[in-house]
Amino acid sequence: MSEWQVPLADVRLADAEIEPVVDTLRSGWLTMGPRTEELELAFADYTGSRHAIAVSNGTAALHLICLAAGLGPGDEVIVPSLTFVATANAVSYTGATPVFCDVASTLEPWLSVESAEAAIGERTKAIMAMAYGGHPGQAAELLSLSREHGLTLLEDAAHAPGAKVGRRHVGTLGLAGAFSFFSNKNVPVGEGGMVVTDDDEAAEQIRLLRSHGMTSATWERHGGRASSYDVIAEGFNYRIDEPRAALALARLARLDVDNAARHELVAGYRRDLVGHPALTPTSPASGEAHSADHLFTGVLAEGIDRDRVRNALAERGIQTSVHYPPVHRFSMYEGDWELPVTESYAERSITLPLFPHMSDQQRAHVIESVRSVLGGQPVNDDD
Ligand SMILES: *Cc1c(COP(=O)(O)O)cnc(C)c1O
């Protein structure tokens, strides 16, 4: 239970989701096995991808898609700076260098195709799109750009189960996509992740690297399908386990209902904030694009002290956040980066509470509080 009257995110598990986990624990088979296989089939079906490979977390999924793209020392990968640090770290794990690019605008905080194009050089090998807040952003344009320049498109789809561009699920546009089942994501499990790809070779390599580079899995040997194994690559232990797979499967079954609830809540926030002088929601998905509504984010008018706003909301029991401190500003990735739109967004954005079972009363409390903290406030006050 949260201490907050309105937490930023919240997970509530139904008995129908807990029971399969308990059944799994009772079965005595805890490592990767039949539930994982079932989850992979269900996720492939849900996203319309040929292969889905379940892993221990979203960061492992990102690392594996970077390896499947053949990234290594000397390669450059275009990434947004406005993302969780794992997007860039996964590129770095392979020895490749992340090249940080700007977002499209302060109300369109996803990787800009112009910024990406301007950063393409001799060493560029891939572009990593990230569906910010569940919005596909310019993924389709980034795919065209990648094709024009012979680059590989990868997708960090951690925010995006349920997001689409036309009939294509986010994460399936490029070579491979990475999803996360971290506890605050749209499919909350605690820890867990998934890779999707239509590429048979990439899928085979990812399965191999997920489990030590071994040619057969414990599950297959247990089932008598294999008696020994060889090791043919320097792999990892990036396996998910059965209780998590069982929970992920149960949560996947209600993802569309959860996302529809998120969508309604976001529509309500947007209606309530129409014409607000000090807080403008980031752009909704339109046309062919459909968002998974992972986050509800807005941009404060210039000159407003965000910390004061966040503290005032916290005093009213409302938890907020900032997505994200830009990665290029961390010591780890310091450099000669010039990303003015990202910096402006990162200084002025605020993330308001959003979770599927958020009540109308909770949303009303957030909006009333936003109005009382910000409403009528002169844009350039300096107190
Ligand atoms: C959560 C997240 C990740 C990492 O996923 P984990 O499952 O926590 O490892 C990567 N990228 C983005 C954009 C995320 O939000």
The ligand as an SDF file (V2000), in Angstrom:
LIG
                    3D

 15 15  0  0  0  0  0  0  0  0999 V2000
   12.1360    0.4620  -17.3770 C   0  0  0  0  0  0  0  0  0  0  0  0
   12.9140    0.8500  -18.5680 C   0  0  0  0  0  0  0  0  0  0  0  0
   14.0270    0.1240  -18.9930 C   0  0  0  0  0  0  0  0  0  0  0  0
   14.6430   -0.9860  -18.1930 C   0  0  0  0  0  0  0  0  0  0  0  0
   13.8150   -2.0290  -17.9050 O   0  0  0  0  0  0  0  0  0  0  0  0
   14.1300   -2.9400  -16.6090 P   0  0  0  0  0  0  0  0  0  0  0  0
   13.1290   -4.0280  -16.7450 O   0  0  0  0  0  0  0  0  0  0  0  0
   13.9290   -2.1000  -15.4040 O   0  0  0  0  0  0  0  0  0  0  0  0
   15.5290   -3.4290  -16.7410 O   0  0  0  0  0  0  0  0  0  0  0  0
   14.6420    0.5030  -20.1630 C   0  0  0  0  0  0  0  0  0  0  0  0
   14.2080    1.5640  -20.8710 N   0  0  0  0  0  0  0  0  0  0  0  0
   13.1680    2.2960  -20.4860 C   0  0  0  0  0  0  0  0  0  0  0  0
   12.7280    3.4380  -21.3290 C   0  0  0  0  0  0  0  0  0  0  0  0
   12.4870    1.9870  -19.3070 C   0  0  0  0  0  0  0  0  0  0  0  0
   11.4640    2.7460  -18.9160 O   0  0  0  0  0  0  0  0  0  0  0  0
  1  2  1  0
  2  3  1  0
  2 14  2  0
  3  4  1  0
  3 10  2  0
  4  5  1  0
  5  6  1  0
  6  7  2  0
  6  8  1  0
  6  9  1  0
 10 11  1  0
 11 12  2  0
 12 13  1  0
 12 14  1  0
 14 15  1  0
M  END
$$$$
